[in-house]
Amino acid sequence: MDFSNEPGHGIDAVLISHLHFDHLDIPTLKRFDRDVKVIVPDGAGPMIRKHGFRDVVELPEGEATEVGAVTVLAVPAEHDGRRHPFGLEVEALGFVVEGSRRLFFAGDTDLHPRLSELADSLEVAMLPIWGWGHKLGPGHMDPRGAARAAATLRPKLTVPIHWGTYFPIGMKGVRGALLEKPLKAFEQQMEELAPDLEFRVLRPGETLIRSAASS
């Protein structure tokens, strides 16, 4: 994938795992060129097309699409993916992106038995370690769950995601420490459950580059 520093430009495709507002924010999506390919769960296409996007691909679980030389496969996620409170009801997905390397983007999901089916020469696994705010709702991995997933998937590199951003209004005074708490717990759980696996923390705005030598 080609990512430039200019928002909305140099992007080959946008992957939408499900329709929750923290994963599909329409004003943010509209910063992208309307010709960019947007890959969404089956049934979510009309919602995206009505905002002018012309290349929208709806994927049910188990189906794939091509983005240049890269294949994007929709894989299962255990999460309520509908648009709350009265919006579309569609399945949540994860994505395996495969070209010269295989990457797994979990989206939002809890642990589930089919994760083990993805454990085949993964270069990077991007695993959620929290929800948002100070409580973790159903359908999410906590730090221990994410470390267990990493131990199952055995990627060359694990990147914790879904932490350190959103927080309920009115709790600004305790926000900083609580946003960091899941990350510290994840680091501890990785040391306990998957001590031989590499992980890398990316803070908002940081970039990960995997060279040929890191394969």
N, C-alpha and C positions, 0 to 999 in steps of 0.2 A: 504494500500500500504506500502511496506517495502522500506524505503529509508536509505541508509547508507551514510557515509561521503566520501566514495570513488567514484568519478564520474564514472558512467557506471556500477556500481556493486550494487547488492541488490535491483534492480528495477524490479517490476513486469510488468509494462506497461508504455508506453509513449503515451500521448494523443496529437495529432496534430489537432488543430482547423481549420487551413486553411494554404495556401501555401505561404503567404507573407514571405519575408526573415527574418523578426524579429520574426516569429513564427516557421519557418522551416529552420534552418541553418544546412546544411548537415554536415559540419565538426563537429559541436556539436553533432548531432545525431550519428555520427560514433564513438563517445566515448563510446557508449553503446554496450553491448554484442549483437551479431547478432541474438541471440535466444530470445531477449526480444520481448514481444508483442508490436507492434506499431499500434495504432488505428488512422485511418485517414478518411477524407471524401471520399465518393464514387467517384471512378475515380482516386484517388491519389496513389493507391497501386503500379502500375508498377514503378513509380518514386522512391519509397522506396525500393522495391525489388531489383532493379538494383544495389543498394549499399550493397547487401548481407544479408539483413534482411529477415529471413525465416518465421516469424510469423506476417504477416501483415493483419489486418482486415479493410476492407473498409465498412464504415457505411453511408447509406443514412439517412436523417432526419427521426426520428421516430423508427429506429431500434436499437437493443442493442446487446452487447456481454458480455460474462462472463470473469472475471479475478479472478480466485479462487472463493471465496465466495461473490465477489463484482460484481454488474451489472453496466455496463457503457452504458448509453442511449444517443444517438445523438439527440440534440434538436436544434430548429432553431436559427439562428443568422442573423441579418440584416447587412451584410458586404460583400464587394467584395472580394472573397477568392481566386481569380486566382493568378497564379505565373507570376508576371510582369517581363519584358514587353511582352514577346511572349510565355509564358509557358502555362501550363495546365489551363483550366477553370473548377474549381470545386466549389461547394458550401462551404461557411463558416459554421461552426457548433459551438455550445456550447455542454457541456457534463454534464449530471447529473450522479453522481457516488453514488450508493446506496448499502449499506451493512447493518450493524447495525445502520448506520446514513445516511442521504442524504446530499450530497454536490453538489453545482452548480458551474461549471467553465464556465464562459461566453465566453472565448476567446476574440475576438473583435466583438463588436456589438453596434448598436445604440439601443435606446429604440424601442420596438415594442409591439403590443397588446398581443402577445402570451406569453410574459413573465409571465403574471398573471397565466397561466396554471401550472407553476412550483412552485407556492406558496403553498406547502404542506409539512409542518414539515421539513423545511430545517435547517440543523445544521449550515452549513457555505455557504455563497455565495461569490465567488471571482469575483469581478466586475471591469472592466476596467474604469479608470477615465480620460484617456488621450490617445493620439496617440504617436507620437514621435516628438521631436523638439518643436518649439515655436508656431506652428499652428496646429489646429485640423481639419483633413480632414473629408469627409463624412463617415458615417458608424461607427462612434465612439461615445461613451458616453463621455460627459464632466462631471466635478464634480457634477453639479446639476442633470444631467441625471442619474448618478450612484446613487445619493442619492434618487432620485425618484424611481429607480429600487429597491433599498433596501426597501423603504417604501411599494412597491407592493409585494415583495417576502417575507418579514417578517422573515428573517433567524434569528437564535439565535446569529449569529456573521457574520458581513460583513468584508471582507478583500479587500481593494483597491489594484488593480494590474494595470500593464501597465502604469507605471510612473517612472521617476527617473533614466532611463537607457540610451537609445539611444538619440543622439542629432546630428544635422547636423555638418559636418566638417567646421571649420573656425569661429565658434562662441564660442570658449572656454572661452573667457573673461566673457560672461554672462551666461554660461551654468549652473553653480551651482544654482543661484537664480531661473532661469526659470524651472529647473527640480523639484524644491521643490514647485513651485507655485500651480500646480494642487492639490497636497496633502493638502495644507493649505485651498484651496478653498473647497475641498471635506469635510474636517472636519467642516467647517462653514456650508455647505449645509446639512450635517447630523444633526447638531444641530437645524437647521431650519425645515427640512422636516421629520426627523425621530428621534426626540430627545430621544425616549424611547428605541432605538435599540443600541446594543453594536457593536462597530467596533474596529478592531485591525490593526495597521499599521505594516507591515513586510518590513523591509529594505532588500536589496539584501543580501542573505546569511543567513538571520534569519529563524528560524523554529517555526512553530505553533504546539503545542501539546494540544489536547482536551482530558481531562480526563473524566472518567465516571461521576464525580461530576459536570462537566460543562454542562452536557446534561439537 
